[in-house]
Amino acid sequence: EIEKCDALILPGGWSNLQSSIFDSTGIESVIKRFDESGKPILAVCAGMILAGSRPGKDCASRRLLGIADVTIENNTVNGEHLVIDSVGRQFKSIFSNGPVAIELGKTIERLAWLEDGKAVVIRDDNVLISACHSGKIVHLTFLEMCANGNGREVPKLKKYLAIP
């Protein structure tokens, strides 16, 4: 049934539990085929870990989908942090054992990072990856990916969110 969807969200939660679900259901191959179709995918927090292609700190036992050319480190960010996006806007986000993206592949676009430079929102073609559960950049970018994938534009959405 996933193939019939216009977009897919890999949610937050426990990446170790989600890895075991991949192992017991075989859904990993379905998600990889969905990625190959070019349809938008949003991977948030635990989803960020699973979307990666190389295991970083605390990710060795996770089932990595390899749908983004990046190494993810788990359990790295805790508490409220300032996040800076690619056009200089800033917002605060709360993390609980949040992941960060390191060793970004050549196809990765950095969209937002912490003050120390660690990437928390990245994009690899049709895959948007975020350690942040909130923030306009994540929601707007994913909605644009979904709309553009269906040949629609979202200028009213941009105006509403006050993002150029």
KETOR-15530 format. One line per 3 residues: their letters; for each residue x, y, z of C-alpha. Coordinates in nm, 3 decimals, always signed. Layout:
% KETOR-15530
a) X Y Z; ...
***
This chain:
% KETOR-15530
eie) +0.000 +0.000 +0.000; +0.290 +0.242 +0.060; +0.359 +0.260 -0.313
kcd) +0.019 +0.430 -0.361; +0.116 +0.721 -0.132; +0.231 +1.057 -0.266
ali) +0.481 +1.103 +0.017; +0.620 +0.910 +0.312; +0.716 +1.011 +0.666
lpg) +0.963 +0.808 +0.869; +0.866 +0.919 +1.219; +1.055 +0.987 +1.536
gws) +1.054 +0.740 +1.820; +1.299 +0.466 +1.897; +1.530 +0.378 +1.608
nlq) +1.621 +0.045 +1.769; +1.252 -0.055 +1.781; +1.196 +0.063 +1.425
ssi) +1.500 -0.138 +1.314; +1.350 -0.453 +1.464; +1.022 -0.379 +1.283
fds) +1.218 -0.358 +0.957; +1.369 -0.697 +1.032; +1.038 -0.864 +1.118
tgi) +0.822 -0.714 +0.840; +1.046 -0.672 +0.537; +0.924 -0.314 +0.497
esv) +1.283 -0.196 +0.440; +1.272 -0.300 +0.072; +0.935 -0.127 +0.027
ikr) +1.077 +0.200 +0.164; +1.384 +0.173 -0.060; +1.161 +0.122 -0.367
fde) +0.955 +0.425 -0.259; +1.276 +0.629 -0.243; +1.380 +0.507 -0.588
sgk) +1.047 +0.634 -0.725; +1.158 +0.989 -0.638; +0.857 +1.065 -0.423
pil) +0.919 +1.288 -0.119; +1.029 +1.132 +0.208; +1.054 +1.312 +0.542
avc) +1.270 +1.138 +0.801; +1.241 +1.290 +1.151; +1.466 +1.213 +1.450
agm) +1.467 +0.832 +1.465; +1.375 +0.837 +1.096; +1.685 +1.050 +1.041
ila) +1.902 +0.775 +1.188; +1.743 +0.506 +0.973; +1.765 +0.712 +0.651
gsr) +2.144 +0.737 +0.679; +2.391 +0.530 +0.485; +2.674 +0.499 +0.740
pgk) +2.646 +0.439 +1.115; +2.790 +0.698 +1.350; +2.800 +0.707 +1.730
dca) +2.530 +0.490 +1.889; +2.396 +0.373 +1.551; +2.593 +0.054 +1.486
srr) +2.302 -0.175 +1.573; +2.048 +0.019 +1.364; +1.909 -0.097 +1.032
llg) +2.015 +0.179 +0.793; +1.810 +0.232 +0.479; +2.089 +0.411 +0.293
iad) +1.849 +0.654 +0.125; +2.071 +0.954 +0.209; +2.448 +0.981 +0.169
vti) +2.526 +1.076 +0.528; +2.659 +0.949 +0.857; +2.426 +1.006 +1.153
enn) +2.532 +1.019 +1.517; +2.263 +0.937 +1.773; +2.209 +1.063 +2.129
tvn) +2.408 +1.379 +2.059; +2.184 +1.678 +2.136; +1.977 +1.740 +2.449
geh) +1.778 +2.039 +2.569; +1.686 +2.361 +2.393; +1.926 +2.478 +2.122
lvi) +1.942 +2.760 +1.873; +1.909 +2.636 +1.517; +2.026 +2.846 +1.221
dsv) +1.889 +2.789 +0.871; +2.059 +2.838 +0.534; +1.936 +3.197 +0.494
grq) +2.031 +3.303 +0.846; +1.698 +3.274 +1.025; +1.714 +3.136 +1.377
fks) +1.472 +2.934 +1.585; +1.489 +2.737 +1.906; +1.427 +2.366 +1.907
ifs) +1.414 +2.115 +2.190; +1.603 +1.789 +2.148; +1.594 +1.471 +2.353
ngp) +1.890 +1.248 +2.269; +1.868 +1.396 +1.920; +2.080 +1.288 +1.625
vai) +2.308 +1.507 +1.412; +2.433 +1.463 +1.058; +2.808 +1.435 +1.006
elg) +3.017 +1.329 +0.706; +2.776 +1.470 +0.449; +2.796 +1.321 +0.102
kti) +2.835 +1.534 -0.210; +2.461 +1.525 -0.282; +2.362 +1.655 +0.064
erl) +2.227 +2.007 +0.105; +2.265 +2.150 +0.457; +1.947 +2.339 +0.547
awl) +1.991 +2.403 +0.922; +2.252 +2.351 +1.190; +2.332 +2.413 +1.553
edg) +2.557 +2.696 +1.668; +2.850 +2.451 +1.675; +2.792 +2.375 +1.305
kav) +2.645 +2.026 +1.342; +2.376 +1.970 +1.078; +2.024 +1.900 +1.204
vir) +1.823 +1.949 +0.883; +1.956 +1.821 +0.550; +1.822 +1.720 +0.212
ddn) +1.938 +1.454 -0.030; +1.727 +1.494 -0.345; +1.378 +1.365 -0.252
vli) +1.469 +1.286 +0.110; +1.436 +1.559 +0.374; +1.600 +1.465 +0.703
sac) +1.550 +1.647 +1.031; +1.651 +1.607 +1.393; +1.404 +1.888 +1.468
hsg) +1.042 +1.801 +1.535; +0.947 +2.163 +1.476; +1.061 +2.459 +1.271
kiv) +0.917 +2.626 +0.964; +1.205 +2.517 +0.744; +1.119 +2.149 +0.789
hlt) +0.747 +2.185 +0.730; +0.769 +2.432 +0.442; +1.039 +2.237 +0.261
fle) +0.850 +1.908 +0.288; +0.520 +2.065 +0.180; +0.696 +2.221 -0.119
mca) +0.851 +1.886 -0.207; +0.506 +1.725 -0.194; +0.338 +2.002 -0.393
ngn) +0.610 +2.020 -0.657; +0.608 +1.645 -0.695; +0.243 +1.675 -0.791
gre) +0.296 +1.975 -1.021; +0.146 +2.224 -0.775; +0.291 +2.550 -0.646
vpk) +0.259 +2.679 -0.290; +0.300 +3.061 -0.299; +0.019 +3.117 -0.046
lkk) +0.193 +2.878 +0.193; +0.517 +3.074 +0.161; +0.335 +3.399 +0.232
yla) +0.154 +3.248 +0.531; +0.476 +3.123 +0.685; +0.660 +3.447 +0.594
ip) +0.947 +3.262 +0.430; +1.096 +3.398 +0.105
***
